Amino acid sequence: MHHLHYTQKLPINLQQAWEFLSTPANLKTITPSYMGFEMTSKYHGTYMYAGQIITYIVKPMFGIPLNWCTEITHVHEPAYFVDEQRFGPYAFWHHQHKLKEIDRGVEMEDIVHYKLPLGFLGNIANSLFVKNQLTEIFEFRQKKLVELFGEYK
């Protein structure tokens, strides 16, 4: 099992952060264009809710499309929500999105636990490119959120 942990502070209030991050339509905005992110679910609602299914296509390597289906398993507005992969490129994917109010803004925390298929080959792939690509995606998100909401000072 591998894990990633990112935190970011933004100069917005908790409700603004929740409304943006819990809106499925905003996923494309905070995903690098080279991922070819395309939401394919049609009835995903305005905001995330427990039991919600979101499907999309991503093209993480060589433009090869992969179908991905996640379920929003837990929601506690405006503190956190959890998405878990139901099918897709990972053997296991569990992503916690946490928000908390801080002085002059909000702190966001992403905690991801994941496992690749294929045993030791998956571990080699993680070392060679998967972990780096995930890091790039989260760094892109952090920069995009600063672009959208400003830098926390």
N, C-alpha and C positions, 0 to 999 in steps of 0.2 A: 504494500500500500504506500502510495506517495501522497504528499500533502503540500499545499501552498497556503500562504497566509499574507494578506495585504491589508493595510489600513491607509485611510486617506481622510483628511479633514477638508471640509468645504465651508465657505462663508454663507451658508443658507440655513434656513430653519429645518427642523425635523420633518414637518409636513411637506415642505417643498421637495426634500430628498426622497421621502416615501412616495410621493405622487410620481416623480420621475422614474425612480428605480423599480417601482412595482407595476409599471405600465409595459406590457409585453411589446407594444409597438416601438418602444425606445431601445430595444435590444440591438436593432440594426445600427442605430446612431452610435452606439458605444462599442461596436465590433469593427475591426479593421476591414477595409473593403476587399483586400486580397483573400479574405475568408469566404467571399461569395455568399454571405449570409442571406438566406431567403426564408421568411416565415411561411409555412404552408398550412398551418391551422387557420380555420376561418371563424371559429366560434370561441375565441379565447377570452373575450370580455375586455373591459377597459382596464381593470386592475387585477392583480394576481389574487387568487383565492385557493384555499386548500382543496385538493382534488382536481385542480385545473390541469389539463393536458395541453402542451404546446409542442408543435412539430415544426421542424425546419430542416433546411438543407444547408450544409456547410461544405466548403471545398478547401480543406486545410493543406493538402499536398497535391501539387501538380494539376490543380484544377479538377481533381476527381471528386464528384459530388457524393456526399455521405448523408443519409437520412438520420436524423436525430430526434428522439422523442423524450421530453422531460415531463415529469409531473411535479407540480408545486405541492409538496406534502405537508408543509406547516406554514402557517401565516399568523403572526401576532402583530397587527398594525399598531403603531408604526415602528416597532422594534426589530422585527426580523421576518424573513421568509426563507424557505429551503426548497431548492430544486434538486430532484434526483432523476438520473437518466433511466428510462424504461427500456429503450433500445438505442443503439448508436455505436460509436467507435470505441467506447470504453467497456471493460468488463465490470467496472464499478465507478459511479460518479455521484458524489454528494457535495452540494455547494450551499453553504450557509451565507446569507446576506444579512448583516447586522447593522443597525443604525442606533446611535445614541446622541442625545443633545449634549453639546459642550459649550463652553464660553465662546460666544461670537460665532457659533455655527453648529456643525454636525460632524461626527466621526463615523465613517463607514468602515466596516470590517468584512472582508471576504475570507472564508475558510473553506478550502476545497480538499477533499479526500478523493483520490482516484486510483484506479488500478487498470493497467492495460491488459489486453488478452495476450495469449501466447507465452505465458510464464517468463522464463529468463530472456526470451527474445523481446518480449514487451518491455522488460527492464532495460535492455540494451537500447531499444528505440527511445525510451524515456530519456536516457542519458544522452543520446545522440541528438535528438531534435524535439521530442514532445514537450519536455519541461521548458526548453528554451522558447518554443512557440507559445505555450501558455503564459510564460512570463511576458513575452511581447504583447500578447492580447491584454493582459492586465495593465501593463504600462501604457498601452494605447488608451484604455479606458480612463486611467487616471489623468492623462493629458487632455482627453476629450472633455472630461467633467470640469477641469480647470478652465478650458476654453468656453464651456457653456455657462459656468456659474462663478468663475473668478477664483483667484488663489487665496487660500486661507492665510491670514497674517496675525 
